[in-house]
Amino acid sequence: MAIQAEQVLEDNLVTQLVGLGYKQAAITDEQSLLANLKLQLEKLNHLKAPLTENEFKQVLNALAKGSVFEKAKTLRDRLCINRDDETTLYIQFIVDNWSKNQFQVTQQVTVEGRFKNRYDVTILVNGLPLVQVELKRRGLELKEAFNQINRYQRHSYWASHGLFQYVQIFVISNGVNTKYYANNKNQSFKQTFYWADVDNHRHTELTQFADIFLQRQQLSTLIRKYIVLNETDRILMVMRPYQIYATEVIVERVAERNEIAASGQRTENSNGYIWHTTGSGKTLTSFKTAQILTGLSEVHKVVFVVDRKDLDYQTSKEFNSFAKGCVDSTDNTNLLVNQFTDAPVAANKINEHRNTKLIVTTIQKLNNAINHKRYTSRMEKLKDKPIVFIFDECHRSQFGDTHQRIVSFFNNHQLFGFTGTPIFVDNAISKASRKKTTKDLFDECLHKYTIVDAIKDENVLKFGVEYVGRYQEKDSANEMDIDVEGIDTKELLESPERLTKIADYIIAHHGRKTHSKAFTGMFCVSSVETLIKYYELFQAKKEAGEHNLRIATIFSYAANEEDPDANGFIDELDEQPDLDQAAETKGLYLADSKDSAAHTHSRDKLEQFIGDYNTMFATKYTTKDSESFYNYYNDISKKVRERKIDILLVVNMFLTGFDSKPLNTLYVDKNLKHHGLIQAYSRTNRILNEQKSQGNIIAFRNLKKATDDALTLFSNKDAAETVIMPPYSEFVRLFNEALAKMKTIAPDIESVDDLRDEEQELEFVKAFRELMRLKNVLGTFADFDFDDVALDEQSFEDYKSKYLDLYDKVKTDTSKEKVSILDEVDFELELIQRDEVNVRYILQLLAQLKGADNDKEYEYQYKSIMQMLGGTPELRSKKELIEQFIQENLSNLDSSEEVIDEFDSFWEKQKIKAVDEICQEESLVSDSFKELVDKMIYTNEEPLREEIVATMEKTPSLLQRKKIIPRLTEKVKAFVSTFYGGM
């Protein structure tokens, strides 16, 4: 039986959509697209007189403005135009009632931008292309369709009036697998989603997917309600199926209760909670839920509650990112009460807090508002108002006390909780006769999405857990494991020798775990006292030149700590410093105790550590001022996300509620269990890119049973095998299997050059890419050695060079008219970045080459340098020049110490020569070209078309620009890559 062709797949989909009520439209180019748009807008807006040429031109001018994000806003707005008869007309582009919208499907629309592109299947709503479907024939990888859309975004979606930038959702399919994602060109393939039913059974086959996802009412609801416009990042986000189901079940529950209450009946069991695993996007779900609920006239207020003050900033920021200004952060309880009662803040700000329907607050301030007598008279008015409370991370134990107060105070409330780790009987903290579980507080679980579901859907990563630390008994050759659960090992666990060994282990392996600090780590320890010891160890080793890791810390402390020196003996030199005024700040109480000279209060240590931070980042934070300390907390959060901190050292802070996609490693030297363990581990497993293959957990304690128990509790009995990465030996086996498959395509290095066509080259690329992925995972294990696999390191590097040669062949050939099938393949170069290899590193090797003792050593070192240059993508463009430097200059130097200075001089001359050659070949103004290069280096962005034109001696015609600008853009990028990249 023949393989189903892509065209057949496309035709079948169009036929299916027509059967679902879509009208097939004959649209082949932009002209017919515009004619159809005019007709559909006239129908939608019930225009008695068609739009004139001038009127439609106003519409097109408005539609052409702005970015994808701004166009998404235009789509949801009304457009005001002036009619020729001097009346005003408001044009709608989409309406809430799905049946009033016009749904069409077309195929093979051709648009010409930088290149001429032909799109597979386009769904038009009221004439605008809102969904684009790209197909690949069965047997090809789905990622090719994703890469093809990325190419269209670069080449043609923006062309002319830019109507294809109105696409809200992309669908990609190879018939067998189908995924969807929002129109956001910066996201990776890892951020594409499967559609599933309410029980998380996937619909991956294209026909099945289209029947459900592309059904007109479903699609209209998705576009109108479940596309989120992220104001902070100015991007579109689309919700995943489990997020939509959770939102809908809460909204339905609120609507049902209001309906029952309106009929005069009593309502019971109207609360509930959502169990969505940590890292699955609960903030987005809770925001959308709150946003929809604020649109219900029956609801007086929607109150989003976090239970720790140090989460207030992050949650408010995330809510505001989804809808700018939707959150008024409350700094004090009085302001919260003002929001509840819609009272003005001051006489001159009468409308500041009128009709604040959505409130984000903390559990502490909510408790104060309903518990303190000073607020009682104002809050009493709300007792019978319909108020919906949404609790973030409702598993926290301290919520129990306030729960009863809320239930008692508000007579017409509904409570909904979101948690990644519910409290069950097995993990309830209370040891009283009646344990409080999440169900006790919130009634039934309304929707579940467990860690097993999330890993299966590739919405979070698996964990790679390593247990490190074996200790030998004194006077014995026998080794023993530290079993923290079985014996009292406090003295051993806190011994200087053990802490030093762990610090040394982290220093030795952090680069491997984080792919040469492409990612970041967190180290959680058992107590503030132990944290101080670790921090000082790392600092001492840094000062001794043993590492250059950027380590920061933050912790909370008691206002009045016990002083170990208060032993009855009086020190004659005892000094009594003045007491600072106690200040409450964001969950931490900042107050000094009377410290002796011999004992240092932990706050003094933290002040000292913040001083190190200030030196490292040129900041001025302190614990002496509450606002400054809170800003320090926020700055640490920001710098971890920006990868400016290598390891964050903590006790409890940041182990819950903190999301950072670049964080991939958690070092653990404390006992964890149940929800605390899952929460801590889950800091590492956010999806980012191909290089981040798993969350690394390095446990310096015996947490094996605790890990297995927690994963079983929060997923299912088979969770340990699903959630935990396989052991090292399994990845060795998988690597060898992938190697055998690759060798059926290219048995040796030379055979790569003999591959007969692009189809075979594509198979080699896929096979070696899989080998790299497995090598990427193997490389995170401390035990990895090439001796364990069936390919030596030199051969791996040789194959990698051939792989990169194919990449260069495809990416640097800008003259071809026909698109290569290799264009659609993601070469995933992030998997082969060498550890901190840059030009300076190469120069150190050149200095060693200059000092080589004999010809054999010289030849060996020379070959190694050329291999390294050829195998590192950022340095390949420099290979020819560095080789020229070796041949022309190295032998003329008197000593290895002269290499760097001589190379700098050589490099500057070559740079000037390259500028002159480009400017002469392309008739460019030299100073303008240099300014463009400087701007590229500063902004790290590609030059705009107008900026390229501005460098030319003579402005080309519009027709000439189509060929000249792409060519010049590539030349400028190549120049910057060669002379500035990786330096």
Stockholm file with secondary structure:
# STOCKHOLM 1.0

chainA/1-983         MAIQAEQVLEDNLVTQLVGLGYKQAAITDEQSLLANLKLQLEKLNHLKAPLTENEFKQVLNALAKGSVFEKAKTLRDRLCINRDDETTLYIQFIVDNWSKNQFQVTQQVTVEGRFKNRYDVTILVNGLPLVQVELKRRGLELKEAFNQINRYQRHSYWASHGLFQYVQIFVISNGVNTKYYANNKNQSFKQTFYWADVDNHRHTELTQFADIFLQRQQLSTLIRKYIVLNETDRILMVMRPYQIYATEVIVERVAERNEIAASGQRTENSNGYIWHTTGSGKTLTSFKTAQILTGLSEVHKVVFVVDRKDLDYQTSKEFNSFAKGCVDSTDNTNLLVNQFTDAPVAANKINEHRNTKLIVTTIQKLNNAINHKRYTSRMEKLKDKPIVFIFDECHRSQFGDTHQRIVSFFNNHQLFGFTGTPIFVDNAISKASRKKTTKDLFDECLHKYTIVDAIKDENVLKFGVEYVGRYQEKDSANEMDIDVEGIDTKELLESPERLTKIADYIIAHHGRKTHSKAFTGMFCVSSVETLIKYYELFQAKKEAGEHNLRIATIFSYAANEEDPDANGFIDELDEQPDLDQAAETKGLYLADSKDSAAHTHSRDKLEQFIGDYNTMFATKYTTKDSESFYNYYNDISKKVRERKIDILLVVNMFLTGFDSKPLNTLYVDKNLKHHGLIQAYSRTNRILNEQKSQGNIIAFRNLKKATDDALTLFSNKDAAETVIMPPYSEFVRLFNEALAKMKTIAPDIESVDDLRDEEQELEFVKAFRELMRLKNVLGTFADFDFDDVALDEQSFEDYKSKYLDLYDKVKTDTSKEKVSILDEVDFELELIQRDEVNVRYILQLLAQLKGADNDKEYEYQYKSIMQMLGGTPELRSKKELIEQFIQENLSNLDSSEEVIDEFDSFWEKQKIKAVDEICQEESLVSDSFKELVDKMIYTNEEPLREEIVATMEKTPSLLQRKKIIPRLTEKVKAFVSTFYGGM
#=GR chainA/1-983 SS CCCCCHHHHHHHHHHHHHHTTCEECCCCSHHHHHHHHHHHHHHHTTCSSCCCHHHHHHHHHHHHSSCHHHHHHHHHSEEEEECTTSCEEEEESCCSSGGGSCEEEEEEEEEESSSEEEEEEEEEETTEEEEEEEECCTTSCTHHHHHHHHHHHHHTTTSTTCGGGGCCEEEEECSSCEEEEESCTTCCGGGCBCCBCTTCCBCCSHHHHHHHHTSHHHHHHHHHHSEEEETTTTEEEECCHHHHHHHHHHHHHHHHHHHHHHTTCCCCSCCEEEEECTTSCHHHHHHHHHHHHHTCTTCSEEEEEESCGGGHHHHHHHHHHHSTTCCCCCSSHHHHHHHHHTCCSSTTCTTTTTTCCEEEEEHHHHHHHHHCHHHHHHHGGGTTSCEEEEEETTTCTTHHHHHHHHHHHCTTEEEEEEESSCCCTTTCCCCSSSCCCHHHHHCSEEEEECHHHHHHTTSBCCEEEEECCEEECTTCSCEEECCTTTSCCHHHHTCHHHHHHHHHHHHHHHHHHTTTTTSEEEEEESCHHHHHHHHHHHHHHHHTTSCCCCEEECCCCCSSCCCTTCSSCCCTTCCCCCCCCCEEETTEEECCCCCCSSSCCHHHHHHHHHHHHHHHHTCCCCSSSHHHHHHHHHHHHHHHHTTCCSEEEESSTTSSSCCCTTEEEEEEESCCCHHHHHHHHTTSCBCCCSSCCSEEEEESSCCHHHHHHHHHHTTCTTHHHHHBCCCHHHHHHHHHHHHHHHHHHCSSTGGGGGCCSHHHHHHHHHHHHHHHHHHHHHTTSTTCCGGGSSSCHHHHHHHHHHHHHHHHHHHSCCSCSSCCGGGGSCCCGGGGCCTTCCHHHHHHHHHHHHTCSSHHHHHHHHHHHHHHHHHCHHHHTTHHHHHHHHHHHGGGCSSGGGHHHHHHHHHHHHHHHHHHHHHHHHTBCHHHHHHHHHHHHHHCSCCCHHHHHHTBSSCCCHHHHHHHHHHHHHHHHHHHHHHTTTC
#=GC SS_cons         CCCCCHHHHHHHHHHHHHHTTCEECCCCSHHHHHHHHHHHHHHHTTCSSCCCHHHHHHHHHHHHSSCHHHHHHHHHSEEEEECTTSCEEEEESCCSSGGGSCEEEEEEEEEESSSEEEEEEEEEETTEEEEEEEECCTTSCTHHHHHHHHHHHHHTTTSTTCGGGGCCEEEEECSSCEEEEESCTTCCGGGCBCCBCTTCCBCCSHHHHHHHHTSHHHHHHHHHHSEEEETTTTEEEECCHHHHHHHHHHHHHHHHHHHHHHTTCCCCSCCEEEEECTTSCHHHHHHHHHHHHHTCTTCSEEEEEESCGGGHHHHHHHHHHHSTTCCCCCSSHHHHHHHHHTCCSSTTCTTTTTTCCEEEEEHHHHHHHHHCHHHHHHHGGGTTSCEEEEEETTTCTTHHHHHHHHHHHCTTEEEEEEESSCCCTTTCCCCSSSCCCHHHHHCSEEEEECHHHHHHTTSBCCEEEEECCEEECTTCSCEEECCTTTSCCHHHHTCHHHHHHHHHHHHHHHHHHTTTTTSEEEEEESCHHHHHHHHHHHHHHHHTTSCCCCEEECCCCCSSCCCTTCSSCCCTTCCCCCCCCCEEETTEEECCCCCCSSSCCHHHHHHHHHHHHHHHHTCCCCSSSHHHHHHHHHHHHHHHHTTCCSEEEESSTTSSSCCCTTEEEEEEESCCCHHHHHHHHTTSCBCCCSSCCSEEEEESSCCHHHHHHHHHHTTCTTHHHHHBCCCHHHHHHHHHHHHHHHHHHCSSTGGGGGCCSHHHHHHHHHHHHHHHHHHHHHTTSTTCCGGGSSSCHHHHHHHHHHHHHHHHHHHSCCSCSSCCGGGGSCCCGGGGCCTTCCHHHHHHHHHHHHTCSSHHHHHHHHHHHHHHHHHCHHHHTTHHHHHHHHHHHGGGCSSGGGHHHHHHHHHHHHHHHHHHHHHHHHTBCHHHHHHHHHHHHHHCSCCCHHHHHHTBSSCCCHHHHHHHHHHHHHHHHHHHHHHTTTC
//
